[in-house]
Amino acid sequence: MKAIPAREAKLQFGRLIDTARAEPVVVEKHGRPVVVVMAVEEYERLTGEAVSPSQTKSEG
């Protein structure tokens, strides 16, 4: 499992997503792990819950 600083995650969000689709990524703030980013399929496997696309509302 890879770990990256929060600043790098912010600056290279696209790369974070690409990496997280292959393996979970720990995002650290001040050297401490704060979140794990992972593929939806892995999340669903771990929790047993399906993730559905969010519904958006358009105005006007």
Biopython code that builds the backbone (N, CA, C, O; Angstrom):
import numpy as np
from Bio.PDB.StructureBuilder import StructureBuilder

atoms = [
    (1, "MET", "N", (0.852, -1.167, 0.000)),
    (1, "MET", "CA", (0.000, 0.000, 0.000)),
    (1, "MET", "C", (0.898, 1.230, 0.000)),
    (1, "MET", "O", (1.837, 1.333, 0.790)),
    (2, "LYS", "N", (0.597, 2.149, -0.888)),
    (2, "LYS", "CA", (1.385, 3.378, -0.992)),
    (2, "LYS", "C", (0.863, 4.424, -0.011)),
    (2, "LYS", "O", (-0.293, 4.383, 0.411)),
    (3, "ALA", "N", (1.737, 5.354, 0.337)),
    (3, "ALA", "CA", (1.361, 6.482, 1.182)),
    (3, "ALA", "C", (1.902, 7.755, 0.539)),
    (3, "ALA", "O", (3.028, 7.784, 0.043)),
    (4, "ILE", "N", (1.078, 8.812, 0.554)),
    (4, "ILE", "CA", (1.504, 10.099, 0.002)),
    (4, "ILE", "C", (1.048, 11.228, 0.921)),
    (4, "ILE", "O", (0.044, 11.093, 1.620)),
    (5, "PRO", "N", (1.777, 12.333, 0.923)),
    (5, "PRO", "CA", (1.360, 13.492, 1.714)),
    (5, "PRO", "C", (0.093, 14.130, 1.128)),
    (5, "PRO", "O", (-0.140, 14.057, -0.079)),
    (6, "ALA", "N", (-0.707, 14.746, 1.972)),
    (6, "ALA", "CA", (-1.951, 15.390, 1.536)),
    (6, "ALA", "C", (-1.680, 16.445, 0.468)),
    (6, "ALA", "O", (-2.461, 16.586, -0.473)),
    (7, "ARG", "N", (-0.603, 17.174, 0.601)),
    (7, "ARG", "CA", (-0.270, 18.210, -0.391)),
    (7, "ARG", "C", (-0.085, 17.591, -1.778)),
    (7, "ARG", "O", (-0.575, 18.128, -2.771)),
    (8, "GLU", "N", (0.618, 16.471, -1.840)),
    (8, "GLU", "CA", (0.817, 15.792, -3.123)),
    (8, "GLU", "C", (-0.515, 15.273, -3.664)),
    (8, "GLU", "O", (-0.770, 15.347, -4.866)),
    (9, "ALA", "N", (-1.361, 14.749, -2.779)),
    (9, "ALA", "CA", (-2.679, 14.262, -3.206)),
    (9, "ALA", "C", (-3.486, 15.394, -3.831)),
    (9, "ALA", "O", (-4.173, 15.194, -4.833)),
    (10, "LYS", "N", (-3.401, 16.582, -3.238)),
    (10, "LYS", "CA", (-4.126, 17.740, -3.756)),
    (10, "LYS", "C", (-3.578, 18.181, -5.110)),
    (10, "LYS", "O", (-4.339, 18.452, -6.039)),
    (11, "LEU", "N", (-2.259, 18.249, -5.211)),
    (11, "LEU", "CA", (-1.634, 18.742, -6.436)),
    (11, "LEU", "C", (-1.708, 17.750, -7.591)),
    (11, "LEU", "O", (-1.700, 18.145, -8.757)),
    (12, "GLN", "N", (-1.781, 16.460, -7.264)),
    (12, "GLN", "CA", (-1.782, 15.428, -8.300)),
    (12, "GLN", "C", (-2.973, 14.492, -8.113)),
    (12, "GLN", "O", (-2.817, 13.272, -8.066)),
    (13, "PHE", "N", (-4.160, 15.078, -8.007)),
    (13, "PHE", "CA", (-5.362, 14.295, -7.717)),
    (13, "PHE", "C", (-5.639, 13.245, -8.789)),
    (13, "PHE", "O", (-6.035, 12.126, -8.465)),
    (14, "GLY", "N", (-5.438, 13.585, -10.045)),
    (14, "GLY", "CA", (-5.655, 12.619, -11.129)),
    (14, "GLY", "C", (-4.767, 11.399, -10.983)),
    (14, "GLY", "O", (-5.211, 10.268, -11.180)),
    (15, "ARG", "N", (-3.512, 11.633, -10.639)),
    (15, "ARG", "CA", (-2.578, 10.518, -10.434)),
    (15, "ARG", "C", (-2.998, 9.683, -9.223)),
    (15, "ARG", "O", (-2.892, 8.457, -9.246)),
    (16, "LEU", "N", (-3.475, 10.351, -8.162)),
    (16, "LEU", "CA", (-3.963, 9.641, -6.978)),
    (16, "LEU", "C", (-5.091, 8.687, -7.360)),
    (16, "LEU", "O", (-5.096, 7.531, -6.938)),
    (17, "ILE", "N", (-6.036, 9.163, -8.150)),
    (17, "ILE", "CA", (-7.152, 8.322, -8.586)),
    (17, "ILE", "C", (-6.644, 7.135, -9.394)),
    (17, "ILE", "O", (-7.071, 6.002, -9.168)),
    (18, "ASP", "N", (-5.745, 7.383, -10.325)),
    (18, "ASP", "CA", (-5.203, 6.294, -11.143)),
    (18, "ASP", "C", (-4.510, 5.242, -10.281)),
    (18, "ASP", "O", (-4.696, 4.043, -10.488)),
    (19, "THR", "N", (-3.717, 5.691, -9.321)),
    (19, "THR", "CA", (-3.008, 4.761, -8.442)),
    (19, "THR", "C", (-3.983, 3.994, -7.559)),
    (19, "THR", "O", (-3.839, 2.786, -7.371)),
    (20, "ALA", "N", (-4.979, 4.699, -7.015)),
    (20, "ALA", "CA", (-5.939, 4.071, -6.107)),
    (20, "ALA", "C", (-6.811, 3.033, -6.801)),
    (20, "ALA", "O", (-7.341, 2.136, -6.146)),
    (21, "ARG", "N", (-6.964, 3.140, -8.097)),
    (21, "ARG", "CA", (-7.727, 2.124, -8.830)),
    (21, "ARG", "C", (-6.976, 0.800, -8.862)),
    (21, "ARG", "O", (-7.586, -0.258, -9.017)),
    (22, "ALA", "N", (-5.645, 0.855, -8.716)),
    (22, "ALA", "CA", (-4.826, -0.356, -8.731)),
    (22, "ALA", "C", (-4.537, -0.885, -7.325)),
    (22, "ALA", "O", (-4.433, -2.094, -7.119)),
    (23, "GLU", "N", (-4.407, 0.030, -6.359)),
    (23, "GLU", "CA", (-4.125, -0.367, -4.979)),
    (23, "GLU", "C", (-4.518, 0.777, -4.045)),
    (23, "GLU", "O", (-4.469, 1.941, -4.443)),
    (24, "PRO", "N", (-4.907, 0.460, -2.809)),
    (24, "PRO", "CA", (-5.259, 1.525, -1.866)),
    (24, "PRO", "C", (-4.077, 2.462, -1.618)),
    (24, "PRO", "O", (-2.919, 2.046, -1.627)),
    (25, "VAL", "N", (-4.401, 3.734, -1.398)),
    (25, "VAL", "CA", (-3.382, 4.753, -1.135)),
    (25, "VAL", "C", (-3.729, 5.452, 0.177)),
    (25, "VAL", "O", (-4.851, 5.925, 0.360)),
    (26, "VAL", "N", (-2.764, 5.513, 1.082)),
    (26, "VAL", "CA", (-2.926, 6.229, 2.346)),
    (26, "VAL", "C", (-2.506, 7.671, 2.117)),
    (26, "VAL", "O", (-1.427, 7.931, 1.585)),
    (27, "VAL", "N", (-3.357, 8.609, 2.518)),
    (27, "VAL", "CA", (-3.016, 10.030, 2.436)),
    (27, "VAL", "C", (-2.667, 10.478, 3.852)),
    (27, "VAL", "O", (-3.438, 10.290, 4.793)),
    (28, "GLU", "N", (-1.488, 11.074, 3.976)),
    (28, "GLU", "CA", (-0.989, 11.489, 5.283)),
    (28, "GLU", "C", (-0.970, 13.006, 5.418)),
    (28, "GLU", "O", (-0.703, 13.731, 4.459)),
    (29, "LYS", "N", (-1.257, 13.462, 6.619)),
    (29, "LYS", "CA", (-1.180, 14.886, 6.946)),
    (29, "LYS", "C", (-0.278, 15.007, 8.172)),
    (29, "LYS", "O", (-0.538, 14.392, 9.207)),
    (30, "HIS", "N", (0.768, 15.794, 8.050)),
    (30, "HIS", "CA", (1.764, 15.942, 9.116)),
    (30, "HIS", "C", (2.338, 14.581, 9.513)),
    (30, "HIS", "O", (2.606, 14.330, 10.689)),
    (31, "GLY", "N", (2.524, 13.705, 8.520)),
    (31, "GLY", "CA", (3.129, 12.403, 8.767)),
    (31, "GLY", "C", (2.208, 11.348, 9.349)),
    (31, "GLY", "O", (2.639, 10.228, 9.625)),
    (32, "ARG", "N", (0.942, 11.697, 9.537)),
    (32, "ARG", "CA", (-0.016, 10.738, 10.105)),
    (32, "ARG", "C", (-1.070, 10.365, 9.074)),
    (32, "ARG", "O", (-1.557, 11.232, 8.349)),
    (33, "PRO", "N", (-1.431, 9.083, 8.997)),
    (33, "PRO", "CA", (-2.464, 8.678, 8.041)),
    (33, "PRO", "C", (-3.820, 9.274, 8.418)),
    (33, "PRO", "O", (-4.230, 9.222, 9.577)),
    (34, "VAL", "N", (-4.514, 9.844, 7.416)),
    (34, "VAL", "CA", (-5.830, 10.433, 7.686)),
    (34, "VAL", "C", (-6.947, 9.789, 6.872)),
    (34, "VAL", "O", (-8.078, 9.694, 7.349)),
    (35, "VAL", "N", (-6.652, 9.351, 5.664)),
    (35, "VAL", "CA", (-7.666, 8.681, 4.842)),
    (35, "VAL", "C", (-6.993, 7.631, 3.963)),
    (35, "VAL", "O", (-5.787, 7.668, 3.721)),
    (36, "VAL", "N", (-7.813, 6.700, 3.498)),
    (36, "VAL", "CA", (-7.367, 5.727, 2.506)),
    (36, "VAL", "C", (-8.257, 5.896, 1.286)),
    (36, "VAL", "O", (-9.483, 5.900, 1.400)),
    (37, "VAL", "N", (-7.643, 6.034, 0.127)),
    (37, "VAL", "CA", (-8.379, 6.142, -1.132)),
    (37, "VAL", "C", (-8.239, 4.799, -1.833)),
    (37, "VAL", "O", (-7.135, 4.277, -1.990)),
    (38, "MET", "N", (-9.387, 4.240, -2.255)),
    (38, "MET", "CA", (-9.360, 2.932, -2.910)),
    (38, "MET", "C", (-10.407, 2.854, -3.998)),
    (38, "MET", "O", (-11.320, 3.677, -4.061)),
    (39, "ALA", "N", (-10.267, 1.861, -4.848)),
    (39, "ALA", "CA", (-11.225, 1.638, -5.925)),
    (39, "ALA", "C", (-12.591, 1.283, -5.343)),
    (39, "ALA", "O", (-12.685, 0.650, -4.291)),
    (40, "VAL", "N", (-13.632, 1.693, -6.033)),
    (40, "VAL", "CA", (-14.997, 1.393, -5.605)),
    (40, "VAL", "C", (-15.188, -0.115, -5.450)),
    (40, "VAL", "O", (-15.822, -0.572, -4.498)),
    (41, "GLU", "N", (-14.645, -0.872, -6.375)),
    (41, "GLU", "CA", (-14.800, -2.329, -6.318)),
    (41, "GLU", "C", (-14.210, -2.904, -5.030)),
    (41, "GLU", "O", (-14.787, -3.816, -4.438)),
    (42, "GLU", "N", (-13.078, -2.381, -4.599)),
    (42, "GLU", "CA", (-12.457, -2.840, -3.357)),
    (42, "GLU", "C", (-13.309, -2.436, -2.159)),
    (42, "GLU", "O", (-13.490, -3.230, -1.236)),
    (43, "TYR", "N", (-13.830, -1.221, -2.162)),
    (43, "TYR", "CA", (-14.710, -0.764, -1.086)),
    (43, "TYR", "C", (-15.942, -1.658, -0.989)),
    (43, "TYR", "O", (-16.323, -2.090, 0.099)),
    (44, "GLU", "N", (-16.560, -1.931, -2.136)),
    (44, "GLU", "CA", (-17.749, -2.785, -2.154)),
    (44, "GLU", "C", (-17.428, -4.185, -1.649)),
    (44, "GLU", "O", (-18.232, -4.791, -0.940)),
    (45, "ARG", "N", (-16.265, -4.698, -2.007)),
    (45, "ARG", "CA", (-15.865, -6.029, -1.550)),
    (45, "ARG", "C", (-15.684, -6.045, -0.033)),
    (45, "ARG", "O", (-16.109, -6.990, 0.632)),
    (46, "LEU", "N", (-15.061, -5.010, 0.512)),
    (46, "LEU", "CA", (-14.799, -4.951, 1.947)),
    (46, "LEU", "C", (-16.061, -4.727, 2.774)),
    (46, "LEU", "O", (-16.207, -5.297, 3.855)),
    (47, "THR", "N", (-16.973, -3.897, 2.268)),
    (47, "THR", "CA", (-18.161, -3.543, 3.047)),
    (47, "THR", "C", (-19.384, -4.375, 2.719)),
    (47, "THR", "O", (-20.309, -4.473, 3.525)),
    (48, "GLY", "N", (-19.392, -4.973, 1.537)),
    (48, "GLY", "CA", (-20.577, -5.712, 1.106)),
    (48, "GLY", "C", (-21.700, -4.795, 0.658)),
    (48, "GLY", "O", (-22.824, -5.251, 0.443)),
    (49, "GLU", "N", (-21.409, -3.501, 0.514)),
    (49, "GLU", "CA", (-22.414, -2.522, 0.092)),
    (49, "GLU", "C", (-22.098, -2.014, -1.306)),
    (49, "GLU", "O", (-20.951, -1.698, -1.620)),
    (50, "ALA", "N", (-23.121, -1.941, -2.135)),
    (50, "ALA", "CA", (-22.941, -1.399, -3.483)),
    (50, "ALA", "C", (-22.946, 0.125, -3.424)),
    (50, "ALA", "O", (-23.698, 0.725, -2.656)),
    (51, "VAL", "N", (-22.115, 0.730, -4.229)),
    (51, "VAL", "CA", (-22.068, 2.190, -4.341)),
    (51, "VAL", "C", (-22.775, 2.567, -5.627)),
    (51, "VAL", "O", (-22.400, 2.112, -6.707)),
    (52, "SER", "N", (-23.810, 3.409, -5.508)),
    (52, "SER", "CA", (-24.542, 3.825, -6.705)),
    (52, "SER", "C", (-24.128, 5.240, -7.085)),
    (52, "SER", "O", (-23.739, 6.031, -6.227)),
    (53, "PRO", "N", (-24.214, 5.554, -8.371)),
    (53, "PRO", "CA", (-23.867, 6.911, -8.800)),
    (53, "PRO", "C", (-24.740, 7.946, -8.086)),
    (53, "PRO", "O", (-25.933, 7.728, -7.877)),
    (54, "SER", "N", (-24.140, 9.051, -7.724)),
    (54, "SER", "CA", (-24.928, 10.095, -7.066)),
    (54, "SER", "C", (-25.843, 10.758, -8.082)),
    (54, "SER", "O", (-25.514, 10.874, -9.262)),
    (55, "GLN", "N", (-26.979, 11.181, -7.605)),
    (55, "GLN", "CA", (-27.924, 11.878, -8.479)),
    (55, "GLN", "C", (-27.676, 13.368, -8.339)),
    (55, "GLN", "O", (-27.575, 13.891, -7.229)),
    (56, "THR", "N", (-27.581, 14.041, -9.465)),
    (56, "THR", "CA", (-27.356, 15.485, -9.441)),
    (56, "THR", "C", (-28.596, 16.198, -9.936)),
    (56, "THR", "O", (-29.342, 15.680, -10.767)),
    (57, "LYS", "N", (-28.803, 17.382, -9.417)),
    (57, "LYS", "CA", (-29.925, 18.219, -9.845)),
    (57, "LYS", "C", (-29.368, 19.385, -10.630)),
    (57, "LYS", "O", (-28.395, 20.015, -10.215)),
    (58, "SER", "N", (-29.983, 19.671, -11.760)),
    (58, "SER", "CA", (-29.573, 20.858, -12.505)),
    (58, "SER", "C", (-30.579, 21.963, -12.250)),
    (58, "SER", "O", (-31.785, 21.731, -12.161)),
    (59, "GLU", "N", (-30.054, 23.157, -12.137)),
    (59, "GLU", "CA", (-30.920, 24.302, -11.868)),
    (59, "GLU", "C", (-31.390, 24.936, -13.161)),
    (59, "GLU", "O", (-30.696, 24.931, -14.177)),
    (60, "GLY", "N", (-32.600, 25.486, -13.087)),
    (60, "GLY", "CA", (-33.171, 26.295, -14.137)),
    (60, "GLY", "C", (-33.287, 25.663, -15.411)),
    (60, "GLY", "O", (-33.763, 26.278, -16.365)),
]
sb = StructureBuilder()
sb.init_structure("model")
sb.init_model(0)
sb.init_chain("A")
sb.init_seg("    ")
for serial, (resi, resn, name, xyz) in enumerate(atoms, 1):
    if name == "N":
        sb.init_residue(resn, " ", resi, " ")
    sb.init_atom(name, np.array(xyz, "f"), 0.0, 1.0, " ", f" {name:<3s}", serial, name[0])
structure = sb.get_structure()
